[in-house]
């Protein structure tokens, strides 16, 4: 059930310690807000000098109030914070909000103070938000303990930045967005982001959770709580740089950045990760009010640089197609377009999007934006096209995009007819409506749209908006509108009914992609960690091979040797050709520490003498040479992140791993089904299916080995970096050819 935060969000009484008449002090702002609802609960102002604050008598201490106080806000100098906490606990406080700064953010001494305070609060059975926070607010219980007002609504905002919270409020206002709760996270000494997500998930008045976080604390617990929330969680975070990868000792570490880790956790947890406050606002506008699908999501958000020709009313063939049109059969850079009728692919269920427009240019741009956002825009089937032709006129295009081709000016209700037909089609999961809709009513509203004397069109357009709402009630599917006139009366009809309306095409497409559903194919959510295994005693090459071999990871035969006698004895145990590797050398191939295809013992001995003369390695590995024909080299690694724990990476491997950078990430351990989806989502995935006459390789076998490798790594918290590179995948199975482990 999580922690009980009732005293934090709906306390029986409140006290503000450090309340002040000085507008420059935070105690003034919080006290002013607290007094907005004086009849909901007792609000006590405390100032050690007494007197009056904001026209009310102030108590000189919490004890002087003379009655218990359930929630105490503390905004005093750092030197007096501990005493104020002790006073709050003594007067029966069950929740404390620490505005005061100067703790963990100031260094080790401050962190020690913070930990001691949090321990005292927990021992008393109370909860602490902060310190170093900007307060809390709950519009549903009339609790106002932050410096600013937040418009009421259904979004819970959990933020480590006060200014970003204010920006979200300003950006959300045109979309009618408001907030059920606001919590400034502060240092999370006691109440954490995870605690707050779990409580907001249970909060009936909250329909979506917005998070800005720089410090996740236990990142894996954050991902698990978000996955279990049952509500959309939208995350904006900072720190997408590569500094963390600079000190890595393996390809996996060098290729894993903070952004990769967070993105992997969000994909597994079904969290919508955004890059800017604007993008967060777009998604919240879509997810907090509109119906959300729950179909599978395309595993890779493929992008293409395809520019469609503009579609003017006269650019049509007799069959309703258009010149410059992007037919479902058009080739993309990454292969056949989804929904290609030649392959029989109808698009990914849950992501099949109909683009509906009243102008060719808008339709083409919107189709591109939808596919860039990860949606599919397949050609509509014959049955759906026939139904659309029955309600549209001859010039209309019905393939997808669906284009009215000027019919809206003749009959505004054609907008509703087309949307109704698309929503009713089983092959359509979502609809993106784009273009001029709203312009006719805008002329009547003084917004500069529509033809002169267009009152009849304006009335028809508003009626069409109401009919679209009725169609959506009958066939509830994700529907997003992009309009040149988003504030027009007809667009307001849609918005007030919960249909997201945007001015920018890319915003509409991004919003629709979020509404179309998650998680990725093959993802079972946030994977549980296996029980910790006995620590790895031998982190050397052969020790790591033995660890993986015991878990069922196949390797070629190999022996570790230290001199020529051992070398020849090893060669007698299995036939050539041989491989010779210098051990305890970082990036052996780059250092000339790997010799392949040594045909016999004489070639092996010669290679040994040359390598030992150059490198002088303490020991070497003699191995049976694997058959590389028809194989694809992969890399499988696990990097242990301090916030999210073990994070797996799979991709194209071998000596060019860091050059190709064709990799994908997921929280470890990675189930085989998820591993196969990751491999299929690589840019070079076509290699796995065979190219230029080469046979397909056994991807299922590779995925099974990925599961074993990542499970072993996840069970060994002492290992910081763990890697198999290459993992050779052939038509008849998978074989690990090299492995390394770096202890933390």
N, C-alpha and C positions, 0 to 999 in steps of 0.2 A: 504493500500500500504506500510505501514511501513515508517521508517525515510529515508530521502534522504541522502545517503552517497556518492554521486557523488564526492564531494570535497575531500573526504578521499581517494577514490580509483582512481580517474582520475582528479586530480586538474590541473588548468591552469598553476600554478607556485608553487614552493616549496622553503622553507627556512629552513636551519638547524641552530638553535640557540645553540651555544656551540660547533660548529665545531672546530676541533683541529688537529694539526700535531702530537700530542702525541698518539702513538699507544695504550697506556694503557687506554685511555679515550674512552668512548662509542661514544662521538661526532666525533671521528676520524673514527670509523667503519661505522657509519651511513653516514657521509659525503662522504666517499669513495664509498659506494654503490650508493648513490644518483647521483654521477657523472658518473655512468655507462651509463646513457642515457641523455647526456647533450643537445641533439638536439630535444628531445621529448617535453620539456618544460623548461622554465628558472629555474635554480637551484642556489639559493643564499646561500652563507656561511656567518654566522654571528659569530664574536668573538669580545668581548668587547675591546680587545687590537688592533684590526685591523690587518694590515700587510697582509701576505699571508697565506693561508691554503691549503695544497695539490696543491701548485703552482698557486692558484687562489686568486685574491684580495678578502679579507674578509671585509664585512661591520661591523662597530662598533655597530650597532643596527639595528633593523628592520626598524625604521624610516629612517635611513640613506640609505636604498635601494632606496627610492624615488618613489616606485610604489607599488600597492597592491600585497599582497601575499596570495594565497588561502589556502595553507596548510603549517603549521609551525610545525616542530619537535623541541621539547625543551629538551635539555640535559645539564642542568646547576645544580649547587648545590641547595639543597632544599630551602635555604633561599632566593634565587632569583627567584623561580618558579612563584610565584604570579605576580611579576612585569613582567616577560616574557610573561605570559598569557595575562595580560592587554595590553602589547605592541602588541601582535599578533592580538588581537581583534581590536585594534586601527588602525592597518594597513589593516583591512578588511578580516582577516583570517576567513574562514568558517569551517576549520577543524584543530584540534590541536592534536598532538601525544606527550604525556607526558612520556618521558623516566625517568625523575627524580623520585627517591623514597623518602620515609620518610613521608608517609601520613597515610591512614587508617591502614596500616600494622604495624605502630609504636605505636598505642594506641589511646585513646579518643581524645586527642588534635589534632593529625594528622588527624583523621576522621573528626573533625569539620572543619579544614582547607580545606580538600578535598571537603566536601559538599559545602562550600562557593565558592570554585573555580568552581565547576560544575554548581552551580546556575548562576554565572556570564556568563559562556560560553553559557548556554541554553538561558539566557535572551538576548544574542547578536545574537541568531539564528545560532550559530555554534555548532559543535560536538567535543567531546573530547574522545580520546582513551587513556586509562591509568587513572592516572599516574602509575608509577612503572611498565612500560611495556618495551618490547624489540623491538618495532617498527612494521611496516607493510610493505607488499610488494604485488604488483599486477603484475604478469608477462604479463597479457593481455594488460596492459596500460603502461608497462615499468616504473613502479613506484617501486623503490628499496630503501626502508627506514628502513631496518633491518640490523643487523650486518653481516648476512651471506646470501649467494646466495641460492636460491631455484630453483631446476630444473623445467622448465615449464611443465605443464600438466593440468589435469582437476579436481584436488582435491583442495578444499578450506580447509585450516588448521587453526583452531581457537584454540589457546593453551595458557594455563597459565604457561607453562614451555618451556623455550627456548631450553634446552638440549633435552627434549623429542621430540621437533620438529626436531632437528638435527638427532636424532636417527631414526625417521620415514623416513627422507630423505635417510639415509644410507641404511635402510632396504628395502625401496621401489625401490631403483635403479636397483637391479637385475630383478625386475618385470616391469621395464620401467615406474614406477610411477613418476609423477611430480605434480606440484602445480600451480593452477591458482592464488591463493591468500594465503597469510600468514598474520595472525593478532595475535599479542601477546596481550592477554586480559587485563593483568595488574589488576588494582583494580576495573575496570568497574564503575568508578565514574559517567560516563554519557553514553557512548555507551556500551551497554550490549551484552552479548552472544545472547540474543533474537534478538536484532537489527541486529546483524551480520548474524545470520542464515536466517532471513527474507530477507536480502539483497543478500546473496549468493544463496538463492532459486530463486531469479529473475535473477541471473547472468548467461547468456547463456553459457559462457565458463566453467562453473563449473558443473560437473556431479555428484559429491559426496562431502559430507561435513564431515570432520574429526574434532572431538572436544576432547581436553583434558581440563577438568575443575575440579577444587577443590571447587569453589564457583559458584553455579548456579544462585545466586541472587533469582529471582522469578522462582523457579523450575517448577511450574505449567505452567507458560508462556513459559519456555523453551520447555517443553513437547508439548504444543500446537503448537508452531512454528515449531518444528521438524515434528510433524504429518502433518502439512500443507505444508511442504517444497516441496513435490513432487519429492524429490531426496533422495537417501540413506543418512542417518545420522549415523555415527559410533562414539560411545562415549567411551572414556577411562577416568575413574575417580578414585580418591583415597578415603580412608576413609570407608573401608568395615567392620570396627570393631564393637564391641558391647557396647562400653562405653555409648552411648546414651540411652541404654535400662536399665542401672543399677538403675536409679532413678525412674523408672516407678511405678505407683500405681495400675496397673491392669495387668491381663494376657496379654491383647492386647499390652500394652506398653512394657511389659517385653519380648514379642516375636517379637517386631518390631525393626529391626536395620536399620542403614542408608543404608546398602546394599539392604535390602528388599524394602525400599521406592524407591530408584533409579531404581531397577530392575522392580518394578511395573509400574513406570512412563514410562520406556523405552518400556515395553511390550504394554502398552496402546497406546503409541505414534508411535510404529513401529520403534523405534531406536534400532540399533544393539549395544548392550552393550558388551564391551570386557574387559579383565583383564590385558592384557600386550601389549606393543608396537608391539610385533611379531604378536599377534592375530589381532591387528588393521591393520597391513600391509596386512595380509592374506585377510581380508574382503575388504579392499580398492582395492586390486588387482583384486578381483572378481567383486565388485560392480561398480567400476568407468569406466569399459570398456565393460563388458559382459552384454548380455540381462538378465533382471530380471523378474521372473514370479511374478504374483500377486494373486496367489491362496491362500486359507486359510492355516494357519499354525497350526501344532499340538499344542494343548493348553499346554500339559505337555511334556517336553523333558525327556522321560523315558530313564533310563539307565539300562543296564543289564550286568552281569558279565558272559557272555557266550563265551566260547572259542571253536571255531570250529576246527575240525580236518583239517590238511593240505590236499590240494587236489593235488596229483601228477597225472601225466597223466594216470597211471595204476589203480587209485583208483576209477574206475567207474563201475556202473552197466550197464546192457544192455540198460536201458531206458535213459541213459545220466545223471542219478543222481550220487551221489558220497558218499563214506563212509565218515563219519564225517561231511557231509554237514548239513547246518542249513536250513532244509526245511521250507516252509511257515507254516507248521503245528507244528513245534517245540514249546514247551511250554517255556514261559518266566517267570521270577519271578513275574511279575505283570499280568499274565493271558495269553490268547492266543496271539500269535504274530499277528501283524497287517497284514492283507492279508491272514489270515488263510482260506484255501479253505473249511474247515468244517463249518465255520460260514458264508461263503459267503462274507466276507469283502474284498474289493479290495484295501484297503489302503486309506489314506486320500488324497483326490484330491488336487493336487498342490504339494504334498510331495512324490509322488510315484517315486521311484528312481531305475533305472537299473544300476547295477554294472557290468562293463565290464572289463575283465582282460585277460592276456595271461599266468597266472600262478595261481594255486589253492590257494597258501598261500596268495598272494596279494589280491585275490578276497575275501577270508574269512575275512581277516583283514579289508579290505575296507568296507565290509558289516557291520561289527561290528561298525566301526567308523561312518558310515553313520547313523545307528540307534542311536548311542550315541549322535549324533548331532541333533537328532529330526526328521530325515527322515524315510520314510517307504521303506522297500526293499521287496515288495510282490513277490510271484511267478508269473511269466509271464503267460498270458493266452495261450490257445492252438493255436490260430491263429498267435500270435506273435512268439511263439516257432517254428511253422511250417515255417514261413517266414525266420527265422534265420537258420533253418536246410537246407533250400534251398540254402543258400550262404556259409555255413560253412561245415566242413567235419564231418564224422561220430563220431569222438572222442569228438567233441566239446560239452560242456554242455550249455544248453539254458534255464535253469530254472530261474536263477537269484540268484547268479551271473552268468553271461554269460562268458564262458571260451573258448578261442580259442584252448587251449590244444595243443600248438605247431604249429598250422597252420600258425602263423605269420612268422615263419622261412621258410616255404614253399611258402607262398604267402602273402607278406606284405600288399597287398591291402585288405586282409580279415579284417584288422582293420577298414578300411573305410566302408566295406560292413556291418559289424556288427553295427557300430555306426549309419550308415544311417538307418538300419532297426529299431534300438531302437528309434531314433529321430522321425521316422515316425509312431511309434505305439501310438495310442490314449491313451493306458493305462499307458504310460510312461510320466512323467512330467519332469524328469531331468535324466542326465546320468553322472555317475562317472566312468571314465576310469583310470585304474590303472595297474602298472606293468612295463614291460620292454620296452614299446614303447619309441623310442628315442635312444635305445642302438645300433641299426644297423647303423644309421647315425652318432652316436657318434664315431664309429670306424674310419670313414672316416675323422672326424674332429679332431682326435687326443685326444679324451676325454676318451679313455680307454674302450669303449663298443664294443659290436658286435663281431661276429666270425671273424677269420682271413679270409682275402680275401672277405670281405662282401660288395664290392662296389655295386653289383647288388641289394643286400638287402637294402643297404643304399639308393639307388636311388628309390627303390620301397617304402620304408618307407616315404621318403620325398613326393613322389607322393600321398601316402595314406593320409598324413597330409593335402595336398591341397584338396583332395577329401572330407575329413572330414569337412573342411571349407565350401566347396560347399554344402554338406548335411545340415550343420547348417544354411546356408543362405536360403535353401528351407524350413526347418522345425526349425525355431529358438526356441530353448529351452535351459535352463541352462545346460551347459556342462563344466565339470572341469576335468582336467587331473592330475594324480599323476604319475611321472616318476622317475626312477632311474637316468635318464640323462636329467634333466630339461633344461640344456643349449645346448642340441644337436641341430643340424640344423633343424631336423624335428619338435622338440618341439618349436623351435623359430618360425617356420611357423605358428603353432597354436597360440602362444602367440601374434604374430604380427597381427593376425586376431581377437584378442580380447578373445581368449580362455584362461582362467587362467590355468597356469601350476605350480605345486608345487612339491617339493622333498618329503615332508612328507605327509603320508596318512591322518593324523588327520587334517592337514591344508586344504587339498583338500575337506574333508568332511565338515568341518566348513564353508568353502567358499561356497560350494554348498547349504548348509542349508540356508545361508543368501540370496542366489540368488533365492531360491525356493519360497520365498514370505512370507508376513505378511499381516494383523495382526492376532492375536489369534481369534479362533472362539468366537463369542459373544461379541467381543470388538468393541465398536463404536468409538474408538479413545479416546481422552482425554475428559472426561465428563465435561460439564459446571457446575459451582457451582450454586445451587439454591439461590434465594434471601435470605438475612439474616433474620431470624425470631427474634421475641422478645426474649431477653435473658432469660435463664432458671432461675427462681426465687428460686425454691426449688430443690437443687441438691441431696436431699435425695432419698432413695429407692422408696418411694411411689410417690415422685415428678417426678422421671424419668419414673416410670411405667405410670403415667398419661400422660406424654409427648408422650411416644410411643403409648399408647393406643389410643390417639387422632389421631395418624397417621395410625391406622388400624392394629397395632401389637397386636395379641391376647395374653392374660395372664389368668391364673386361677383366680377365685375370691379370694380377699385378703382384710384384714383390719389391720390397724396399731393400736397397743394397748400399754398401758404403765403400766397396773396393772392387777390383777386377775379379777376384775370386767369387765374391757374391754375385757379381753380374753374370758370370758364365754359369754359375749354379742355377740362377733364376731362369736363364735362357733355356736350360735343359728341361725345365718343367713344362714348357708349352712351346708350340711351334711359332715361327715367325709368319708374317713380318712383325717387327717389334716397334714399340715406342719407348723413347727414353726421355725422362723428365728430371730436371734438377729441382730438388725440394728445398723448401725454406727460402725461395726466391720469389719476390712479389712480381706479378705479371710475367710469368716465365717466358711466354712467347716473345714479348718485347725484348727480353734480355737474352734471347737466343738460347733459352734453357729447355727447349722442346725439339726433339728430332723425331720425325715421322717416317713411316714406310721403310724401316731398316730391314732389308730382305733376309739377312741371316746373321749368325753370331759374329762373323767377321765385321760386318757393317755396324753391328751394335757395339762391338768393342772399340772400333775406330771412333764412333760418335762419342762414346764415353770419354776416351782419352782427350778428344778435342774440347768437349764441354767442361771436363774437370780442369783442364789447363786454363781455360778462360774464366770460369766462374768459381771454381774451388768450393762447390756446395758441400755441405756436410754429409748429405746422402742423396740417393737418386732412386727413381722408380722405374722398373722395367715392366712393360705392359704389353699385352697382346694388342696388335693393331686392329681396330674395328673397321668393318667394311663401310666406307663413307659413301659408296655409290647409292644414288637415289635418296640420300638422307638430307634432312634439314636440321641445322644446328640451332638450338634454342638456349636461352638462359633462364634459370629459375633461381631466384634469390629471396632472402628475407632480411629485412633491416629492422632492428628493434628501435622504435620511436619512443622517446621518453613520455609522450602523452597518450599515444594510441597503441602502444605495445607492438607486437610483431606485424609488419606490413610486408606482404609478398609482392614480388615483381616477376612477371613473365614476359618474354619477348624473343625477338630474333637474336641469337647468340653467336659465339665464336669470337674471333679476334677483332671483329668490326662492331662489336656491341655498342660501344660508346659513340662510334661514328654514325651508325644507323639510328640509334635512339628510338627504335620501334618497340616500345614496351608498354605494358599495362599493369595496373596496381590494384590490390584488394587487401583487405584485412586478412591476416593469417590466423588459423589454417584455412586453406582454400579447398572446398569440396570439388570433386572431379568435374561435376556438371558446370560449376562456376568457372573452373579452370579452362574447360573447353570453350566456354563463351568468351573468355578473355583472349584466348588464342585466335578464335575466329574473328575477333574484332581488331586484330593488328592490321596495320597498313599493308603488310606483306603477307596477309593470310592466304592469298592465292597460291603461294608457294606450297602450302600444306596440301592443297588439292591437286598438285601436279601442274607443271607448266612446260611448254615446249617439248611435249612427248614424255616427260618424266611422270612416273606413277604417283598417286596420292600416298601420303604417309599416314601412319596410324595415330590420328589425333587423340582418339580415346585412350590409347596406351600412354601417350604423353601426359594427358590430363590426370590419369591415375597416378603417375609418378610425381606430378606436381603436388597432388594431395599428400602423398607420403613425405615428400621433402618439406613442405610447409608445416605439416603436423609435427615432424621431428623438431624443426626450428622453433615452433611455438612452444614446445614442451621444455625448451632449454633457455630460461631467461638469462643465463650467464653468457649466451652468445649474442654479440652485438650485430654481426654481419655473417650471413650464411649463404653460400652460393654453389650452385652446380652450373658450370659453363665450360664446354657445351654439354647440353643434353641432346644427344643425337636421336632424331626420330626418323625411322625408316618405315617402309610399307609393312614390315613384319614386327614392329615394336619400337621400344625406346631404350636407350642405353646411356648412362651417365659416364662421361669421359674425363671429367675433372671436377674437383670439389675443394672448397676451402671454408674455414670458419675463423672469425676474428672474435676473440673474447672481449667482453666489455671491460 
